[in-house]
Structure formats: C-alpha cells, structure tokens
Amino acid sequence: MDELRDAVEFLSGRGMNVPIYNSQLCLVPRDLWPYCRQSISDWKNIYLEECSKCAVQETCGGLFALGEKMHSRHIKAIY
C-alpha cells in the first residue's frame, strides 16, 4: 500500500486523474478511498457475507463473482 499511496500522490499532485479499480475499501487506507471506483459490472459483482455488516458497502467496489472462493483473508466489515 505504501507504493500505491506514493504513486497516487505523485500522479494526483501533477493534476492527473488517478482512479483505483477493483479494490475493496476495507483493504485500502482511508486516505485513498476518494480514488477508489466501483468498476465491476453489476452482473459479476458480489459481496461476501462479512460485507453485509459493512457501513460502506454501497460505495465499495465489491469483488468479482469469481473471487467468492478465493479472496483476501483481510476483508472485514467497516463500522
């Protein structure tokens, strides 16, 4: 995440539009949330059971349906 933050800050500081795609908000530091985009098509976007308790699920990108069985162990609800 340090490298991602450095790259976002560098590019954004030079006036570039810097979106972060396909990342779950619980895995990204809060200061990078404004750069995160919901980019997965509705028909292939899922949320895990843990996500149903999350306060930011509506703005989170979720996961590709194929990631239901294989995903980060660090996905957790934000309260």
ABEGO torsion letter per residue (X at the ends): XAAAAAAAAAAAAAGBBBBBBGBBAAABBAAAAAABBBABBAAABBBBAAAAABAAAAABAEBBAAAAABBBAABBBBX
